[in-house]
Amino acid sequence: MCIGGVGYIDAHVGRLFDAMRARRRCFAIVCSDHGTAYGDDGYTGHRLGHESVWTVPYSHFFLEPYA
């Protein structure tokens, strides 16, 4: 399920960013609500107390308009 969701976002996030750039310079924040353990220290999933789950994926950046 998670992999399908990531594929869906990957397929559409570029269109969203293009629409935002078409208007003006934009500050974007991309984040998740939690991380997921993919075999970290032998753990898998996100319903556990592990640093890989507590560490929230996050990025911020400017989307510059196309010239």
All heavy atoms as TSV, in Angstrom:
chain	resi	resn	atom	element	x	y	z
A	1	MET	N	N	0.821	-1.198	0.000
A	1	MET	CA	C	0.000	0.000	0.000
A	1	MET	C	C	0.858	1.252	0.000
A	1	MET	O	O	0.625	2.158	-0.761
A	1	MET	CB	C	-0.927	-0.056	1.221
A	1	MET	CG	C	-1.835	1.118	1.339
A	1	MET	SD	S	-3.142	0.979	0.129
A	1	MET	CE	C	-4.151	2.332	0.594
A	2	CYS	N	N	1.865	1.282	0.855
A	2	CYS	CA	C	2.729	2.452	0.940
A	2	CYS	C	C	3.447	2.702	-0.383
A	2	CYS	O	O	3.516	3.831	-0.838
A	2	CYS	CB	C	3.743	2.279	2.063
A	2	CYS	SG	S	4.864	3.675	2.228
A	3	ILE	N	N	3.956	1.661	-1.007
A	3	ILE	CA	C	4.682	1.812	-2.267
A	3	ILE	C	C	3.750	2.355	-3.348
A	3	ILE	O	O	4.124	3.206	-4.138
A	3	ILE	CB	C	5.318	0.469	-2.703
A	3	ILE	CG1	C	6.297	-0.027	-1.643
A	3	ILE	CG2	C	5.999	0.592	-4.050
A	3	ILE	CD1	C	7.424	0.928	-1.302
A	4	GLY	N	N	2.507	1.906	-3.388
A	4	GLY	CA	C	1.535	2.429	-4.349
A	4	GLY	C	C	1.266	3.901	-4.124
A	4	GLY	O	O	1.152	4.682	-5.069
A	5	GLY	N	N	1.168	4.305	-2.862
A	5	GLY	CA	C	0.948	5.714	-2.534
A	5	GLY	C	C	2.120	6.585	-2.955
A	5	GLY	O	O	1.941	7.675	-3.487
A	6	VAL	N	N	3.320	6.089	-2.726
A	6	VAL	CA	C	4.519	6.832	-3.132
A	6	VAL	C	C	4.561	6.972	-4.653
A	6	VAL	O	O	4.877	8.040	-5.181
A	6	VAL	CB	C	5.796	6.146	-2.601
A	6	VAL	CG1	C	7.044	6.771	-3.199
A	6	VAL	CG2	C	5.843	6.210	-1.080
A	7	GLY	N	N	4.222	5.920	-5.365
A	7	GLY	CA	C	4.193	5.974	-6.828
A	7	GLY	C	C	3.185	6.990	-7.335
A	7	GLY	O	O	3.438	7.717	-8.295
A	8	TYR	N	N	2.033	7.051	-6.683
A	8	TYR	CA	C	0.996	8.014	-7.071
A	8	TYR	C	C	1.495	9.445	-6.877
A	8	TYR	O	O	1.356	10.283	-7.764
A	8	TYR	CB	C	-0.273	7.779	-6.253
A	8	TYR	CG	C	-1.380	8.743	-6.599
A	8	TYR	CD1	C	-2.212	8.495	-7.684
A	8	TYR	CD2	C	-1.573	9.897	-5.858
A	8	TYR	CE1	C	-3.216	9.385	-8.023
A	8	TYR	CE2	C	-2.579	10.793	-6.186
A	8	TYR	CZ	C	-3.401	10.532	-7.261
A	8	TYR	OH	O	-4.388	11.417	-7.598
A	9	ILE	N	N	2.086	9.706	-5.720
A	9	ILE	CA	C	2.616	11.050	-5.447
A	9	ILE	C	C	3.718	11.401	-6.441
A	9	ILE	O	O	3.755	12.498	-6.995
A	9	ILE	CB	C	3.135	11.156	-4.000
A	9	ILE	CG1	C	1.988	11.015	-3.014
A	9	ILE	CG2	C	3.903	12.449	-3.779
A	9	ILE	CD1	C	0.929	12.084	-3.110
A	10	ASP	N	N	4.635	10.464	-6.675
A	10	ASP	CA	C	5.716	10.705	-7.640
A	10	ASP	C	C	5.170	11.063	-9.016
A	10	ASP	O	O	5.738	11.893	-9.728
A	10	ASP	CB	C	6.623	9.476	-7.764
A	10	ASP	CG	C	7.662	9.398	-6.668
A	10	ASP	OD1	O	7.798	10.365	-5.903
A	10	ASP	OD2	O	8.339	8.352	-6.575
A	11	ALA	N	N	4.072	10.443	-9.393
A	11	ALA	CA	C	3.499	10.679	-10.717
A	11	ALA	C	C	2.853	12.063	-10.828
A	11	ALA	O	O	2.737	12.592	-11.932
A	11	ALA	CB	C	2.464	9.606	-11.042
A	12	HIS	N	N	2.459	12.674	-9.706
A	12	HIS	CA	C	1.688	13.920	-9.768
A	12	HIS	C	C	2.342	15.137	-9.128
A	12	HIS	O	O	1.943	16.262	-9.427
A	12	HIS	CB	C	0.314	13.701	-9.131
A	12	HIS	CG	C	-0.514	12.703	-9.872
A	12	HIS	ND1	N	-1.162	13.007	-11.045
A	12	HIS	CD2	C	-0.768	11.401	-9.626
A	12	HIS	CE1	C	-1.791	11.934	-11.482
A	12	HIS	NE2	N	-1.562	10.936	-10.643
A	13	VAL	N	N	3.315	14.959	-8.275
A	13	VAL	CA	C	3.896	16.098	-7.567
A	13	VAL	C	C	4.586	17.071	-8.533
A	13	VAL	O	O	4.564	18.286	-8.316
A	13	VAL	CB	C	4.840	15.647	-6.432
A	13	VAL	CG1	C	6.157	15.107	-6.963
A	13	VAL	CG2	C	5.058	16.776	-5.447
A	14	GLY	N	N	5.158	16.578	-9.595
A	14	GLY	CA	C	5.782	17.457	-10.591
A	14	GLY	C	C	4.777	18.405	-11.225
A	14	GLY	O	O	5.075	19.586	-11.441
A	15	ARG	N	N	3.585	17.915	-11.510
A	15	ARG	CA	C	2.523	18.770	-12.076
A	15	ARG	C	C	2.119	19.851	-11.081
A	15	ARG	O	O	1.880	20.997	-11.452
A	15	ARG	CB	C	1.311	17.939	-12.449
A	15	ARG	CG	C	1.544	17.037	-13.629
A	15	ARG	CD	C	0.332	16.251	-14.042
A	15	ARG	NE	N	-0.878	16.608	-13.291
A	15	ARG	CZ	C	-1.999	15.934	-13.334
A	15	ARG	NH1	N	-2.100	14.871	-14.085
A	15	ARG	NH2	N	-3.037	16.296	-12.627
A	16	LEU	N	N	2.028	19.488	-9.803
A	16	LEU	CA	C	1.695	20.465	-8.767
A	16	LEU	C	C	2.773	21.543	-8.686
A	16	LEU	O	O	2.473	22.738	-8.675
A	16	LEU	CB	C	1.545	19.768	-7.411
A	16	LEU	CG	C	1.363	20.687	-6.209
A	16	LEU	CD1	C	0.063	21.479	-6.326
A	16	LEU	CD2	C	1.409	19.885	-4.926
A	17	PHE	N	N	4.037	21.140	-8.649
A	17	PHE	CA	C	5.131	22.106	-8.581
A	17	PHE	C	C	5.159	22.989	-9.830
A	17	PHE	O	O	5.431	24.184	-9.731
A	17	PHE	CB	C	6.468	21.395	-8.395
A	17	PHE	CG	C	6.688	20.844	-7.008
A	17	PHE	CD1	C	7.783	20.056	-6.743
A	17	PHE	CD2	C	5.806	21.095	-5.965
A	17	PHE	CE1	C	8.014	19.539	-5.479
A	17	PHE	CE2	C	6.013	20.594	-4.697
A	17	PHE	CZ	C	7.131	19.807	-4.454
A	18	ASP	N	N	4.900	22.423	-10.997
A	18	ASP	CA	C	4.851	23.228	-12.222
A	18	ASP	C	C	3.761	24.284	-12.147
A	18	ASP	O	O	3.962	25.430	-12.552
A	18	ASP	CB	C	4.623	22.338	-13.448
A	18	ASP	CG	C	5.857	21.543	-13.837
A	18	ASP	OD1	O	6.972	21.893	-13.375
A	18	ASP	OD2	O	5.705	20.560	-14.586
A	19	ALA	N	N	2.589	23.915	-11.635
A	19	ALA	CA	C	1.485	24.874	-11.503
A	19	ALA	C	C	1.848	25.982	-10.521
A	19	ALA	O	O	1.524	27.154	-10.750
A	19	ALA	CB	C	0.220	24.157	-11.058
A	20	MET	N	N	2.536	25.629	-9.453
A	20	MET	CA	C	2.951	26.640	-8.476
A	20	MET	C	C	3.986	27.586	-9.081
A	20	MET	O	O	3.918	28.799	-8.899
A	20	MET	CB	C	3.499	25.956	-7.227
A	20	MET	CG	C	2.422	25.182	-6.467
A	20	MET	SD	S	3.060	24.026	-5.246
A	20	MET	CE	C	3.733	25.130	-4.018
A	21	ARG	N	N	4.950	27.036	-9.823
A	21	ARG	CA	C	5.978	27.862	-10.476
A	21	ARG	C	C	5.386	28.801	-11.516
A	21	ARG	O	O	5.910	29.875	-11.758
A	21	ARG	CB	C	6.994	26.964	-11.184
A	21	ARG	CG	C	8.016	26.344	-10.321
A	21	ARG	CD	C	9.043	25.612	-11.193
A	21	ARG	NE	N	10.062	25.028	-10.375
A	21	ARG	CZ	C	10.188	23.739	-10.147
A	21	ARG	NH1	N	9.350	22.883	-10.703
A	21	ARG	NH2	N	11.144	23.293	-9.380
A	22	ALA	N	N	4.320	28.359	-12.170
A	22	ALA	CA	C	3.711	29.169	-13.233
A	22	ALA	C	C	3.126	30.465	-12.676
A	22	ALA	O	O	2.986	31.444	-13.405
A	22	ALA	CB	C	2.625	28.366	-13.939
A	23	ARG	N	N	2.799	30.490	-11.411
A	23	ARG	CA	C	2.185	31.677	-10.807
A	23	ARG	C	C	3.234	32.675	-10.342
A	23	ARG	O	O	3.167	33.847	-10.655
A	23	ARG	CB	C	1.291	31.273	-9.657
A	23	ARG	CG	C	0.102	30.435	-10.104
A	23	ARG	CD	C	-0.758	30.050	-8.932
A	23	ARG	NE	N	-1.200	31.207	-8.191
A	23	ARG	CZ	C	-2.429	31.718	-8.228
A	23	ARG	NH1	N	-3.330	31.128	-8.968
A	23	ARG	NH2	N	-2.747	32.767	-7.512
A	24	ARG	N	N	4.188	32.215	-9.541
A	24	ARG	CA	C	5.230	33.090	-8.983
A	24	ARG	C	C	6.186	32.238	-8.151
A	24	ARG	O	O	5.970	31.053	-7.962
A	24	ARG	CB	C	4.621	34.188	-8.116
A	24	ARG	CG	C	3.862	33.673	-6.908
A	24	ARG	CD	C	3.249	34.807	-6.091
A	24	ARG	NE	N	2.276	34.303	-5.158
A	24	ARG	CZ	C	0.994	34.124	-5.412
A	24	ARG	NH1	N	0.523	34.395	-6.617
A	24	ARG	NH2	N	0.179	33.674	-4.495
A	25	ARG	N	N	7.231	32.880	-7.632
A	25	ARG	CA	C	8.168	32.195	-6.739
A	25	ARG	C	C	7.391	31.702	-5.517
A	25	ARG	O	O	6.584	32.412	-4.944
A	25	ARG	CB	C	9.266	33.169	-6.309
A	25	ARG	CG	C	10.345	32.536	-5.490
A	25	ARG	CD	C	11.442	33.560	-5.210
A	25	ARG	NE	N	12.632	32.907	-4.703
A	25	ARG	CZ	C	13.237	33.279	-3.579
A	25	ARG	NH1	N	12.786	34.290	-2.872
A	25	ARG	NH2	N	14.314	32.644	-3.188
A	26	CYS	N	N	7.671	30.478	-5.127
A	26	CYS	CA	C	6.889	29.867	-4.063
A	26	CYS	C	C	7.812	29.115	-3.104
A	26	CYS	O	O	8.753	28.447	-3.535
A	26	CYS	CB	C	5.881	28.906	-4.692
A	26	CYS	SG	S	4.821	28.093	-3.507
A	27	PHE	N	N	7.525	29.230	-1.816
A	27	PHE	CA	C	8.243	28.476	-0.798
A	27	PHE	C	C	7.458	27.202	-0.523
A	27	PHE	O	O	6.266	27.259	-0.208
A	27	PHE	CB	C	8.381	29.301	0.485
A	27	PHE	CG	C	9.186	28.638	1.555
A	27	PHE	CD1	C	10.563	28.533	1.428
A	27	PHE	CD2	C	8.588	28.125	2.683
A	27	PHE	CE1	C	11.320	27.924	2.408
A	27	PHE	CE2	C	9.331	27.514	3.681
A	27	PHE	CZ	C	10.703	27.412	3.538
A	28	ALA	N	N	8.104	26.061	-0.664
A	28	ALA	CA	C	7.425	24.771	-0.484
A	28	ALA	C	C	8.006	24.026	0.718
A	28	ALA	O	O	9.208	24.069	0.968
A	28	ALA	CB	C	7.576	23.910	-1.732
A	29	ILE	N	N	7.124	23.375	1.444
A	29	ILE	CA	C	7.513	22.495	2.540
A	29	ILE	C	C	6.924	21.126	2.233
A	29	ILE	O	O	5.725	20.997	1.995
A	29	ILE	CB	C	6.977	22.998	3.889
A	29	ILE	CG1	C	7.547	24.377	4.214
A	29	ILE	CG2	C	7.302	21.994	4.996
A	29	ILE	CD1	C	6.935	25.025	5.428
A	30	VAL	N	N	7.769	20.119	2.218
A	30	VAL	CA	C	7.332	18.748	1.954
A	30	VAL	C	C	7.739	17.914	3.159
A	30	VAL	O	O	8.914	17.892	3.540
A	30	VAL	CB	C	7.982	18.192	0.671
A	30	VAL	CG1	C	7.541	16.770	0.420
A	30	VAL	CG2	C	7.662	19.083	-0.518
A	31	CYS	N	N	6.757	17.260	3.775
A	31	CYS	CA	C	7.080	16.462	4.949
A	31	CYS	C	C	6.098	15.298	5.103
A	31	CYS	O	O	5.108	15.204	4.387
A	31	CYS	CB	C	7.078	17.315	6.213
A	31	CYS	SG	S	5.486	18.011	6.638
A	32	SER	N	N	6.392	14.458	6.043
A	32	SER	CA	C	5.551	13.319	6.367
A	32	SER	C	C	5.101	13.444	7.815
A	32	SER	O	O	5.585	14.302	8.554
A	32	SER	CB	C	6.352	12.035	6.168
A	32	SER	OG	O	5.580	10.913	6.512
A	33	ASP	N	N	4.195	12.601	8.237
A	33	ASP	CA	C	3.779	12.618	9.636
A	33	ASP	C	C	4.662	11.724	10.500
A	33	ASP	O	O	4.680	11.847	11.713
A	33	ASP	CB	C	2.309	12.245	9.772
A	33	ASP	CG	C	1.986	10.875	9.197
A	33	ASP	OD1	O	2.782	10.356	8.406
A	33	ASP	OD2	O	0.926	10.340	9.535
A	34	HIS	N	N	5.389	10.803	9.887
A	34	HIS	CA	C	6.309	9.929	10.607
A	34	HIS	C	C	7.218	9.233	9.604
A	34	HIS	O	O	6.962	9.232	8.412
A	34	HIS	CB	C	5.566	8.877	11.443
A	34	HIS	CG	C	4.647	8.012	10.631
A	34	HIS	ND1	N	5.107	7.005	9.815
A	34	HIS	CD2	C	3.305	8.038	10.496
A	34	HIS	CE1	C	4.085	6.434	9.208
A	34	HIS	NE2	N	2.973	7.043	9.602
A	35	GLY	N	N	8.293	8.662	10.107
A	35	GLY	CA	C	9.163	7.847	9.273
A	35	GLY	C	C	8.719	6.393	9.323
A	35	GLY	O	O	7.732	6.044	9.973
A	36	THR	N	N	9.450	5.541	8.648
A	36	THR	CA	C	9.164	4.112	8.646
A	36	THR	C	C	10.483	3.343	8.707
A	36	THR	O	O	11.446	3.731	8.054
A	36	THR	CB	C	8.386	3.715	7.374
A	36	THR	OG1	O	7.173	4.459	7.327
A	36	THR	CG2	C	8.063	2.240	7.349
A	37	ALA	N	N	10.504	2.291	9.489
A	37	ALA	CA	C	11.699	1.442	9.581
A	37	ALA	C	C	11.654	0.409	8.459
A	37	ALA	O	O	10.669	-0.294	8.291
A	37	ALA	CB	C	11.742	0.746	10.938
A	38	TYR	N	N	12.710	0.363	7.686
A	38	TYR	CA	C	12.845	-0.620	6.610
A	38	TYR	C	C	14.017	-1.537	6.929
A	38	TYR	O	O	15.032	-1.542	6.253
A	38	TYR	CB	C	13.061	0.067	5.265
A	38	TYR	CG	C	11.865	0.847	4.798
A	38	TYR	CD1	C	11.835	2.231	4.918
A	38	TYR	CD2	C	10.775	0.208	4.222
A	38	TYR	CE1	C	10.730	2.947	4.482
A	38	TYR	CE2	C	9.668	0.917	3.787
A	38	TYR	CZ	C	9.654	2.288	3.915
A	38	TYR	OH	O	8.567	2.997	3.497
A	39	GLY	N	N	13.878	-2.291	8.029
A	39	GLY	CA	C	14.939	-3.197	8.448
A	39	GLY	C	C	15.954	-2.557	9.374
A	39	GLY	O	O	16.961	-3.192	9.717
A	40	ASP	N	N	15.737	-1.322	9.798
A	40	ASP	CA	C	16.653	-0.638	10.711
A	40	ASP	C	C	16.744	-1.412	12.025
A	40	ASP	O	O	15.734	-1.616	12.700
A	40	ASP	CB	C	16.176	0.784	11.005
A	40	ASP	CG	C	15.920	1.594	9.742
A	40	ASP	OD1	O	15.073	1.150	8.947
A	40	ASP	OD2	O	16.538	2.645	9.576
A	41	ASP	N	N	17.940	-1.840	12.393
A	41	ASP	CA	C	18.159	-2.615	13.624
A	41	ASP	C	C	17.218	-3.813	13.722
A	41	ASP	O	O	16.827	-4.234	14.818
A	41	ASP	CB	C	17.992	-1.725	14.861
A	41	ASP	CG	C	19.015	-0.602	14.915
A	41	ASP	OD1	O	20.160	-0.832	14.472
A	41	ASP	OD2	O	18.674	0.499	15.385
A	42	GLY	N	N	16.802	-4.349	12.590
A	42	GLY	CA	C	15.929	-5.508	12.574
A	42	GLY	C	C	14.440	-5.197	12.656
A	42	GLY	O	O	13.614	-6.102	12.679
A	43	TYR	N	N	14.081	-3.896	12.691
A	43	TYR	CA	C	12.680	-3.499	12.785
A	43	TYR	C	C	12.108	-3.118	11.426
A	43	TYR	O	O	12.812	-2.583	10.577
A	43	TYR	CB	C	12.513	-2.302	13.727
A	43	TYR	CG	C	12.868	-2.600	15.149
A	43	TYR	CD1	C	14.065	-2.153	15.691
A	43	TYR	CD2	C	12.006	-3.324	15.958
A	43	TYR	CE1	C	14.399	-2.415	17.010
A	43	TYR	CE2	C	12.323	-3.589	17.280
A	43	TYR	CZ	C	13.518	-3.134	17.796
A	43	TYR	OH	O	13.839	-3.402	19.091
A	44	THR	N	N	10.825	-3.392	11.257
A	44	THR	CA	C	10.122	-3.028	10.033
A	44	THR	C	C	8.769	-2.436	10.404
A	44	THR	O	O	8.081	-2.960	11.279
A	44	THR	CB	C	9.911	-4.261	9.137
A	44	THR	OG1	O	11.190	-4.839	8.846
A	44	THR	CG2	C	9.244	-3.884	7.828
A	45	GLY	N	N	8.409	-1.339	9.752
A	45	GLY	CA	C	7.105	-0.720	9.974
A	45	GLY	C	C	7.206	0.640	10.623
A	45	GLY	O	O	8.280	1.237	10.696
A	46	HIS	N	N	6.061	1.144	11.096
A	46	HIS	CA	C	6.062	2.453	11.729
A	46	HIS	C	C	5.291	2.494	13.049
A	46	HIS	O	O	5.180	3.528	13.671
A	46	HIS	CB	C	5.534	3.527	10.770
A	46	HIS	CG	C	4.108	3.359	10.368
A	46	HIS	ND1	N	3.753	2.725	9.214
A	46	HIS	CD2	C	2.963	3.732	10.962
A	46	HIS	CE1	C	2.433	2.717	9.110
A	46	HIS	NE2	N	1.918	3.316	10.159
A	47	ARG	N	N	4.791	1.374	13.498
A	47	ARG	CA	C	4.080	1.339	14.786
A	47	ARG	C	C	5.009	0.808	15.876
A	47	ARG	O	O	4.712	-0.195	16.532
A	47	ARG	CB	C	2.830	0.479	14.673
A	47	ARG	CG	C	1.807	1.094	13.786
A	47	ARG	CD	C	0.531	0.302	13.769
A	47	ARG	NE	N	-0.449	1.011	12.954
A	47	ARG	CZ	C	-1.362	0.426	12.237
A	47	ARG	NH1	N	-1.459	-0.880	12.230
A	47	ARG	NH2	N	-2.203	1.148	11.526
A	48	LEU	N	N	6.132	1.483	16.057
A	48	LEU	CA	C	7.105	1.072	17.051
A	48	LEU	C	C	7.924	2.278	17.484
A	48	LEU	O	O	7.941	3.304	16.804
A	48	LEU	CB	C	8.019	-0.036	16.505
A	48	LEU	CG	C	8.677	0.214	15.152
A	48	LEU	CD1	C	10.098	0.669	15.323
A	48	LEU	CD2	C	8.628	-1.060	14.338
A	49	GLY	N	N	8.552	2.165	18.625
A	49	GLY	CA	C	9.394	3.243	19.133
A	49	GLY	C	C	10.826	3.086	18.682
A	49	GLY	O	O	11.620	2.437	19.351
A	50	HIS	N	N	11.148	3.649	17.544
A	50	HIS	CA	C	12.509	3.578	17.000
A	50	HIS	C	C	12.834	4.919	16.349
A	50	HIS	O	O	11.966	5.599	15.817
A	50	HIS	CB	C	12.611	2.448	15.973
A	50	HIS	CG	C	14.016	2.179	15.548
A	50	HIS	ND1	N	14.623	2.856	14.518
A	50	HIS	CD2	C	14.934	1.304	16.028
A	50	HIS	CE1	C	15.857	2.419	14.375
A	50	HIS	NE2	N	16.075	1.467	15.280
A	51	GLU	N	N	14.101	5.285	16.388
A	51	GLU	CA	C	14.524	6.581	15.848
A	51	GLU	C	C	14.128	6.763	14.387
A	51	GLU	O	O	13.787	7.869	13.964
A	51	GLU	CB	C	16.036	6.729	16.006
A	51	GLU	CG	C	16.544	8.080	15.568
A	51	GLU	CD	C	18.033	8.255	15.794
A	51	GLU	OE1	O	18.663	7.390	16.427
A	51	GLU	OE2	O	18.558	9.274	15.312
A	52	SER	N	N	14.159	5.699	13.596
A	52	SER	CA	C	13.788	5.829	12.182
A	52	SER	C	C	12.318	6.207	12.016
A	52	SER	O	O	11.933	6.791	11.007
A	52	SER	CB	C	14.096	4.546	11.407
A	52	SER	OG	O	13.327	3.474	11.911
A	53	VAL	N	N	11.492	5.912	13.005
A	53	VAL	CA	C	10.076	6.280	12.969
A	53	VAL	C	C	9.891	7.689	13.525
A	53	VAL	O	O	9.086	8.467	13.027
A	53	VAL	CB	C	9.221	5.263	13.762
A	53	VAL	CG1	C	7.760	5.679	13.795
A	53	VAL	CG2	C	9.363	3.876	13.152
A	54	TRP	N	N	10.654	8.040	14.551
A	54	TRP	CA	C	10.543	9.361	15.163
A	54	TRP	C	C	11.095	10.452	14.254
A	54	TRP	O	O	10.702	11.611	14.355
A	54	TRP	CB	C	11.306	9.428	16.475
A	54	TRP	CG	C	10.874	8.440	17.501
A	54	TRP	CD1	C	9.614	7.934	17.675
A	54	TRP	CD2	C	11.679	7.831	18.497
A	54	TRP	NE1	N	9.599	7.049	18.718
A	54	TRP	CE2	C	10.851	6.964	19.244
A	54	TRP	CE3	C	13.025	7.934	18.826
A	54	TRP	CZ2	C	11.328	6.215	20.307
A	54	TRP	CZ3	C	13.496	7.179	19.887
A	54	TRP	CH2	C	12.658	6.336	20.610
A	55	THR	N	N	12.042	10.108	13.394
A	55	THR	CA	C	12.662	11.078	12.496
A	55	THR	C	C	11.732	11.306	11.307
A	55	THR	O	O	11.535	10.426	10.480
A	55	THR	CB	C	14.031	10.570	12.002
A	55	THR	OG1	O	14.833	10.271	13.136
A	55	THR	CG2	C	14.710	11.602	11.135
A	56	VAL	N	N	11.139	12.503	11.257
A	56	VAL	CA	C	10.147	12.812	10.228
A	56	VAL	C	C	10.848	13.311	8.966
A	56	VAL	O	O	11.611	14.280	9.019
A	56	VAL	CB	C	9.152	13.877	10.736
A	56	VAL	CG1	C	8.162	14.268	9.658
A	56	VAL	CG2	C	8.432	13.371	11.969
A	57	PRO	N	N	10.611	12.650	7.812
A	57	PRO	CA	C	11.168	13.139	6.551
A	57	PRO	C	C	10.660	14.552	6.269
A	57	PRO	O	O	9.466	14.830	6.389
A	57	PRO	CB	C	10.631	12.155	5.514
A	57	PRO	CG	C	10.295	10.922	6.288
A	57	PRO	CD	C	9.844	11.414	7.635
A	58	TYR	N	N	11.578	15.456	5.931
A	58	TYR	CA	C	11.234	16.871	5.778
A	58	TYR	C	C	12.192	17.545	4.807
A	58	TYR	O	O	13.382	17.255	4.800
A	58	TYR	CB	C	11.342	17.547	7.148
A	58	TYR	CG	C	11.294	19.052	7.113
A	58	TYR	CD1	C	10.084	19.712	7.199
A	58	TYR	CD2	C	12.453	19.804	6.974
A	58	TYR	CE1	C	10.029	21.094	7.157
A	58	TYR	CE2	C	12.410	21.181	6.930
A	58	TYR	CZ	C	11.200	21.823	7.028
A	58	TYR	OH	O	11.142	23.184	6.979
A	59	SER	N	N	11.668	18.456	4.017
A	59	SER	CA	C	12.494	19.294	3.157
A	59	SER	C	C	11.762	20.610	2.919
A	59	SER	O	O	10.536	20.657	2.919
A	59	SER	CB	C	12.762	18.607	1.817
A	59	SER	OG	O	13.619	19.387	1.034
A	60	HIS	N	N	12.514	21.677	2.741
A	60	HIS	CA	C	11.910	22.961	2.357
A	60	HIS	C	C	12.800	23.604	1.292
A	60	HIS	O	O	14.014	23.420	1.300
A	60	HIS	CB	C	11.720	23.891	3.564
A	60	HIS	CG	C	13.000	24.335	4.199
A	60	HIS	ND1	N	13.641	23.590	5.157
A	60	HIS	CD2	C	13.763	25.426	4.001
A	60	HIS	CE1	C	14.734	24.222	5.535
A	60	HIS	NE2	N	14.834	25.336	4.834
A	61	PHE	N	N	12.164	24.323	0.383
A	61	PHE	CA	C	12.891	24.895	-0.747
A	61	PHE	C	C	12.000	25.907	-1.464
A	61	PHE	O	O	10.795	25.942	-1.260
A	61	PHE	CB	C	13.334	23.800	-1.728
A	61	PHE	CG	C	12.233	22.831	-2.085
A	61	PHE	CD1	C	11.390	23.070	-3.161
A	61	PHE	CD2	C	12.031	21.696	-1.326
A	61	PHE	CE1	C	10.374	22.181	-3.474
A	61	PHE	CE2	C	11.020	20.801	-1.628
A	61	PHE	CZ	C	10.189	21.051	-2.712
A	62	PHE	N	N	12.628	26.723	-2.303
A	62	PHE	CA	C	11.894	27.659	-3.149
A	62	PHE	C	C	11.682	27.034	-4.519
A	62	PHE	O	O	12.582	26.393	-5.062
A	62	PHE	CB	C	12.653	28.973	-3.328
A	62	PHE	CG	C	12.528	29.883	-2.139
A	62	PHE	CD1	C	13.519	29.951	-1.184
A	62	PHE	CD2	C	11.396	30.687	-1.993
A	62	PHE	CE1	C	13.398	30.775	-0.091
A	62	PHE	CE2	C	11.273	31.520	-0.901
A	62	PHE	CZ	C	12.276	31.568	0.057
A	63	LEU	N	N	10.504	27.214	-5.059
A	63	LEU	CA	C	10.215	26.847	-6.453
A	63	LEU	C	C	10.302	28.142	-7.248
A	63	LEU	O	O	9.492	29.058	-7.063
A	63	LEU	CB	C	8.806	26.246	-6.569
A	63	LEU	CG	C	8.620	24.907	-5.875
A	63	LEU	CD1	C	7.155	24.550	-5.809
A	63	LEU	CD2	C	9.388	23.841	-6.605
A	64	GLU	N	N	11.311	28.222	-8.065
A	64	GLU	CA	C	11.536	29.442	-8.860
A	64	GLU	C	C	10.682	29.396	-10.135
A	64	GLU	O	O	10.558	28.338	-10.740
A	64	GLU	CB	C	13.010	29.574	-9.216
A	64	GLU	CG	C	13.941	29.624	-8.025
A	64	GLU	CD	C	13.799	30.884	-7.178
A	64	GLU	OE1	O	13.185	31.872	-7.651
A	64	GLU	OE2	O	14.287	30.880	-6.042
A	65	PRO	N	N	10.140	30.544	-10.543
A	65	PRO	CA	C	9.373	30.575	-11.805
A	65	PRO	C	C	10.285	30.234	-12.986
A	65	PRO	O	O	11.489	30.481	-12.955
A	65	PRO	CB	C	8.910	32.025	-11.908
A	65	PRO	CG	C	9.159	32.641	-10.593
A	65	PRO	CD	C	10.190	31.830	-9.906
A	66	TYR	N	N	9.699	29.648	-14.005
A	66	TYR	CA	C	10.452	29.376	-15.235
A	66	TYR	C	C	10.719	30.680	-15.945
A	66	TYR	O	O	9.887	31.569	-15.978
A	66	TYR	CB	C	9.665	28.417	-16.141
A	66	TYR	CG	C	9.503	27.038	-15.562
A	66	TYR	CD1	C	8.247	26.492	-15.391
A	66	TYR	CD2	C	10.601	26.281	-15.192
A	66	TYR	CE1	C	8.083	25.218	-14.863
A	66	TYR	CE2	C	10.448	25.012	-14.644
A	66	TYR	CZ	C	9.191	24.493	-14.498
A	66	TYR	OH	O	9.031	23.236	-13.962
A	67	ALA	N	N	11.912	30.789	-16.525
A	67	ALA	CA	C	12.295	32.037	-17.230
A	67	ALA	C	C	11.628	32.137	-18.586
A	67	ALA	O	O	11.155	31.251	-19.187
A	67	ALA	CB	C	13.797	32.085	-17.407
